Amino acid sequence: MDNALSLYLKDNPSVLEDNAPEKDSLFVNFPNNKHLYGLFKPPRLKHGDSNELINHNFQVLISKSIVSKLSQSPINQERILIFGIYIQCVVFKVIFDKNKLIANNIKEITNTFMQTLPIDAQVSVELRCLFVQRTHAGELNILFNQMWLNSAVTTDFKWLHDLSRELRDLLATTEKTNELSVTLLKLLFEQLDLRSNHYIALSSNLNYHLVLLMLYVKKML
């Protein structure tokens, strides 16, 4: 029996093109995917430069999370977006958790993506951010408590803690910068086939508000 992930891929195939370019995204069908033809080769670590290998291993982590988490119930674009918001939260947590300027850094990253959009699209991001906050308030509250207030790990969110640990290990010797965050976020949302900067800006905006809430709560404690 097909799981939810298999059904989603069948119902949402890529548009087949002659001489289609090679793609790395999970959400493309095999005739348009270089894995089918055995063309994919894991990058080799270059002397003095581990960025390519880090990017590849990050995508492997995302693929593992997609297969384990998105296959459990029916998939639609909204669910994929929420999944991306969760993982972006992990990225920010791992990279900026010990940084006193965490809010400034995440705001700068959010602006990086917002500024690529026309004004009407920026307004759309702000409005949709409010909509997602209302319609997914319960999930975002649990995410906030799990990732930023270090609440006891729940079964539903154990996968995020596992991902956080693996990503921390992956980036252990890497300088934690805004540029690293931007690179990983682009890889994440490309892999989720949410390629417009609208989605990354929306997710960044939501995570920025979670960080502001975290700083406020810790100040009040």
N, C-alpha and C positions, 0 to 999 in steps of 0.2 A: 504493500500500500504506500502511495506517495505521501511524504510528509508535507508540511506547509511550505517549506522552502522549495521543494520540487514542483509543487503546484504553482507557486508564484512564478518560477522560471518558465514553466510551460505557458502560463497565461500572459506573460509579459516578455516575449522574445525580442531580441534586437532586430532592427530592420536589416535584412540581408542586402549586402551591396557587392557588386562585382569588384574584385581586387580590394576587399575590405581591409582597412588598416588593422594591425595587431592591437589587441586591447588587453588590459590587465583586470578590468572590472569584473567582479563576480557576476553581476547581473547582465551578462551578454550570453547569447546562445552559442553553442560550440562552433558552428560553421564560421562565426565571426570572431573566433577566439584562438589565439596562437597556441594555447595548451593542446588543442585537438591535433595540431600538426607536429607536436613535439618540438616547437621552436623556442619554448620557454626554457631558459637556463638561469638558475639562481646566480646572482652576481658574485663575482670573485672579489675578495677583499683586496683593494689596492693598497700598495705600500704607503703608509702615512695618511690614508683617507678611508675612514670606515663608514662614511655617510651612505653610500650605496647599499652596503650590507645592512645598516640600521634600517633604512627605508624598506628594504625587502623583508626583514624580520618583523618589522611593525605590521606590514601587510599580511604576513602569515598569522600574526596574533589576531588581527581583525577577521581574517577568514575563519579561524577557529571559533571566534565568538559568534560570527554569523551562523555558522553551521550548527553550533550548540544551542544558540538562543533563538534565532529567528525560525527555526524549524518546529517550534513547539505549538504555535497557534497561527491562524490565518494571517497572511502578510498583506499590507497595503502601504502606500507611500507614507502615510502618517506614522505608521508603526516603525518604518525604516528611519524616519526622521527622529523619532523619540530615541531609537536605538543609537543613532548618531550623537544625539545630545548627551546620552549616558556616557558614551566612550569619550566624547570631548571633555566631559567633566573629569574623567580619569586622566586624560592627557594634561589638563591644567593642574590637577592635583599633584601629579608626579613631577612636573616641571617647576611649578611655582610654590609648592607647599611651604617651603622654608624661606621664601622671598618676602621681605617686608613690603615690597612695592607690588604685591600680587594684583591688587585691584587696578593700579595704573597700567601694569603690563597687559592684563586681559582687556582693559578698555582700549588700549592702543591696537591690540590685535583685532578687536571688534571693528574699530575704525578703519583698519587696513582693508577689511572686506566690504564694509559699508560704503567706503569712498569709491569703490569700483562700480557702484550702482547709481543709476539716475535718481533724482530726488523723489519721484513718485514711487520708485521701487524701495527706497529707504523708508518712506512712510509706510509702505506695505509691510516691510519687515517689522517695524515697530508695532503695527496693529496686530499682525499675526503672532507676535511675541506675547501680547496681552491675551490673545485667544488661547494660545497653547498653555499659558499660565493658568487660565481658568479651567480649561477642559481636562488638563492633566495635573491638576493641583496636588492630588493625592500621591501620584508617582513622583513628582518633583520634590515633594516634601520628604518622602522616604529617601530619595536620592541625596537630598541635602543632608539629612541626618546621618546617612550611611557614610558618605564621602567626606563631609566637612566637619561634622560634629563627632565623628568616630563612634557612633552608636553601635550596639552589639550587632554583629553580622547576622542578617536574616538569610533564609534559604534562597529566596528569590534574587537576592543581590550578591550572593557568594561569588558568582561569575565575575562581577565587577571588581571585587577585591582580588580575585585570582589574576585578572587582567592587570590590575594596578601593580601587583607584585612582579609579574613578568615584565611589564613595561619598565618598572624601576630597575630591574636587573639589566634589561637591554640598554638603558640609558645611563648606567652607573658611572661610566667614565666619560660621558659626553657633557659638554658645557650646556647648561640649561638657559636657553635664550628665547626671545620672541620669534626669531627666525626659525628655530627648530620647531616651535609650536605651529607656525604657519605652514611649514613643510608637511608636518604630520597631519594637520587638518585637511590640507589639500588632498593628500593620499587617502585619508579616511573617506571623505565625501565623494571622491572619484570612485572609490571601490564600492560605495553604496549606490552609485549611479545617481547621486544628487549633485550634479556637476555645476549648477549655477551658484555663484557666490551668494545669492539670496539665501540659500540653505545654511551656508557656513556663517553668514552674518547673523541669521536668526538664532542658530544654536549658540554662537558666541555671546549674543546679547542675553539670552536666557542664563547662560552659565555666569556671565558677569553679574547679573542680579543675584544669583545664588551666592557668589563670593561676597558681594556687599552685605547680604544678609548674614553670612558667616561672621564677617568682621564685626557687624553690629551686635550679634548675639554674644560673641566672645568678649566684647567690650563691656557688655552689661553683666556678665558673670562675675 
